Amino acid sequence: MATQRTGDVGGDQVSRSGDQVSRSADVVWEQRLNALRARIEHLEGALEGLQDAVYRHALLEDENIGELRRRMEPEQMARELSRDARRRGL
């Protein structure tokens, strides 16, 4: 009978240490998940910033292209050439 008690106690201790290992593994996984969540949030913020920068750049390019088109219209070009000729005394 003494052998059975020792076996029970040993089995009980293994079970408890198994629970501790399991809890320890859960803590490690939880820490990893939290680190991944933080990294994903950081990457999402960086991506949003990049999207905003690309959008602002696209708007600026649209404005520049619009201005170039306006300046290249035949009437506008004729006015600019006439103004330049007067300024140069031609």
C-alpha positions as CSV (number, residue, x, y, z in Angstrom):
1,M,0.0,0.0,0.0
2,A,2.8,2.3,0.7
3,T,3.9,1.9,-2.9
4,Q,0.5,3.0,-4.2
5,R,0.5,6.1,-2.1
6,T,3.9,7.1,-3.4
7,G,2.7,6.4,-6.9
8,D,-0.4,8.6,-6.4
9,V,1.6,11.4,-4.9
10,G,4.1,11.2,-7.7
11,G,1.4,11.2,-10.3
12,D,-0.3,14.1,-8.6
13,Q,2.9,16.1,-8.7
14,V,3.5,15.3,-12.4
15,S,0.0,16.5,-13.1
16,R,0.5,19.7,-11.2
17,S,3.9,20.4,-12.9
18,G,2.2,19.6,-16.2
19,D,-0.4,22.2,-15.4
20,Q,2.4,24.7,-14.6
21,V,4.1,23.9,-17.9
22,S,0.8,24.3,-19.7
23,R,0.2,27.6,-18.0
24,S,3.8,28.7,-18.7
25,A,3.3,27.8,-22.4
26,D,0.0,29.7,-22.4
27,V,1.8,32.8,-20.9
28,V,4.5,32.5,-23.6
29,W,1.9,32.3,-26.3
30,E,-0.1,35.1,-24.9
31,Q,3.1,37.3,-24.8
32,R,3.8,36.3,-28.4
33,L,0.2,37.2,-29.4
34,N,0.4,40.5,-27.7
35,A,3.7,41.3,-29.4
36,L,2.2,40.3,-32.8
37,R,-0.8,42.5,-32.1
38,A,1.4,45.5,-31.2
39,R,3.5,44.9,-34.4
40,I,0.4,44.6,-36.6
41,E,-1.0,47.8,-35.1
42,H,2.3,49.5,-35.8
43,L,2.3,48.2,-39.4
44,E,-1.3,49.3,-39.9
45,G,-0.4,52.8,-38.7
46,A,2.6,52.9,-41.0
47,L,0.5,51.7,-43.9
48,E,-2.1,54.3,-43.3
49,G,0.6,57.0,-43.2
50,L,2.0,55.7,-46.5
51,Q,-1.5,55.7,-48.1
52,D,-2.0,59.3,-46.9
53,A,1.3,60.4,-48.4
54,V,0.6,58.7,-51.7
55,Y,-2.8,60.3,-51.8
56,R,-1.4,63.8,-51.1
57,H,1.3,63.2,-53.7
58,A,-1.3,62.1,-56.3
59,L,-3.4,65.3,-55.6
60,L,-0.3,67.4,-56.0
61,E,0.6,65.7,-59.3
62,D,-3.0,66.2,-60.5
63,E,-2.7,69.9,-59.7
64,N,0.6,70.2,-61.5
65,I,-0.7,68.3,-64.6
66,G,-3.8,70.5,-64.6
67,E,-1.7,73.7,-64.5
68,L,0.5,72.4,-67.3
69,R,-2.5,71.6,-69.4
70,R,-3.9,75.0,-68.8
71,R,-0.6,76.7,-69.8
72,M,-0.5,74.6,-73.0
73,E,-3.9,75.6,-74.2
74,P,-3.4,77.5,-77.5
75,E,-5.0,80.8,-76.3
76,Q,-3.0,80.8,-73.1
77,M,0.2,79.9,-74.9
78,A,-0.4,82.8,-77.4
79,R,-0.9,85.2,-74.5
80,E,2.3,84.0,-72.8
81,L,4.3,84.3,-76.0
82,S,3.0,87.8,-76.7
83,R,3.7,88.9,-73.2
84,D,7.2,87.4,-73.4
85,A,7.9,89.2,-76.7
86,R,6.7,92.5,-75.3
87,R,8.9,92.1,-72.3
88,R,11.9,91.4,-74.5
89,G,11.1,94.2,-76.8
90,L,10.6,92.0,-79.9
